């Protein structure tokens, strides 16, 4: 009896911050600095919430908690301005194994970034890392009404790619993103390397240390 090797994924959907780029600290600080322009200070809980959630939910939480009369695009623009100043000092830092994994997966799968960051932040990061050419699709918070842990971002990405949940993999670093992928019916790999906030990754189908551990065999095996 012959055994057929499992087929590779048709698409791989990546979270961005904390998964491909080590930028979560800059994200939190940029939001804190933007809110400070309005005379408000983020609590520790609000700072933690920024990690892993989309701008849709971040804006709703902060504007409600601090009674700020500010629209999401305006708050994003302020945070982007602060983040660019921060990144000018540090540069964009790819997480271990990110570039090699992207190059390898791009040989046989459609690649997408599905992020809770704003569209301009996604573009800045991908351009700064030199990764933009590998991705067929890049989604940010303005592209969908509900962010992670709702399934909307991943459902939209699959629809635009023309890919099925059964043929996709998601790679994430935070619980909201993992839950979003699971709700969308997609197998998900949790990666510890960028998870400095200590999110629980156990809801993922597999948890690895770095993107170097996401081998072609692992990716195909999850879909077998």
Secondary structure in CASP SS format (residue, H / E / C, confidence):
PFRMAT SS
TARGET T0000
AUTHOR 0000-0000-0000
METHOD secondary structure of the structure
MODEL  1
X C 1.00
X C 1.00
X C 1.00
X C 1.00
X C 1.00
X C 1.00
X C 1.00
X C 1.00
X C 1.00
X C 1.00
X E 1.00
X E 1.00
X E 1.00
X E 1.00
X C 1.00
X C 1.00
X E 1.00
X C 1.00
X C 1.00
X C 1.00
X E 1.00
X C 1.00
X C 1.00
X H 1.00
X H 1.00
X H 1.00
X H 1.00
X H 1.00
X H 1.00
X H 1.00
X H 1.00
X H 1.00
X H 1.00
X H 1.00
X H 1.00
X H 1.00
X C 1.00
X C 1.00
X C 1.00
X C 1.00
X C 1.00
X C 1.00
X C 1.00
X H 1.00
X H 1.00
X H 1.00
X H 1.00
X H 1.00
X H 1.00
X H 1.00
X C 1.00
X C 1.00
X C 1.00
X C 1.00
X H 1.00
X H 1.00
X H 1.00
X H 1.00
X H 1.00
X H 1.00
X H 1.00
X H 1.00
X H 1.00
X H 1.00
X H 1.00
X H 1.00
X C 1.00
X C 1.00
X C 1.00
X C 1.00
X C 1.00
X H 1.00
X H 1.00
X H 1.00
X H 1.00
X H 1.00
X H 1.00
X H 1.00
X H 1.00
X H 1.00
X H 1.00
X H 1.00
X H 1.00
X H 1.00
X H 1.00
X H 1.00
X H 1.00
X H 1.00
X H 1.00
X H 1.00
X C 1.00
X C 1.00
X C 1.00
X E 1.00
X C 1.00
X C 1.00
X C 1.00
X H 1.00
X H 1.00
X H 1.00
X H 1.00
X H 1.00
X H 1.00
X H 1.00
X H 1.00
X C 1.00
X C 1.00
X C 1.00
X C 1.00
X E 1.00
X E 1.00
X E 1.00
X E 1.00
X E 1.00
X C 1.00
X C 1.00
X C 1.00
X C 1.00
X H 1.00
X H 1.00
X H 1.00
X H 1.00
X H 1.00
X H 1.00
X H 1.00
X H 1.00
X H 1.00
X H 1.00
X H 1.00
X C 1.00
X C 1.00
X H 1.00
X H 1.00
X H 1.00
X C 1.00
X C 1.00
X E 1.00
X E 1.00
X E 1.00
X C 1.00
X H 1.00
X H 1.00
X H 1.00
X C 1.00
X C 1.00
X C 1.00
X C 1.00
X C 1.00
X C 1.00
X C 1.00
X C 1.00
X H 1.00
X H 1.00
X H 1.00
X H 1.00
X H 1.00
X H 1.00
X H 1.00
X H 1.00
X H 1.00
X H 1.00
X C 1.00
X C 1.00
X C 1.00
X H 1.00
X H 1.00
X H 1.00
X E 1.00
X E 1.00
X E 1.00
X E 1.00
X E 1.00
X C 1.00
X C 1.00
X H 1.00
X H 1.00
X H 1.00
X H 1.00
X H 1.00
X H 1.00
X H 1.00
X H 1.00
X H 1.00
X C 1.00
X C 1.00
X C 1.00
X E 1.00
X E 1.00
X E 1.00
X E 1.00
X E 1.00
X C 1.00
X C 1.00
X C 1.00
X C 1.00
X C 1.00
X C 1.00
X C 1.00
X C 1.00
X C 1.00
X C 1.00
X C 1.00
X C 1.00
X C 1.00
X C 1.00
X E 1.00
X E 1.00
X E 1.00
X C 1.00
X C 1.00
X H 1.00
X H 1.00
X H 1.00
X C 1.00
X C 1.00
X H 1.00
X H 1.00
X H 1.00
X H 1.00
X H 1.00
X H 1.00
X H 1.00
X C 1.00
X C 1.00
END
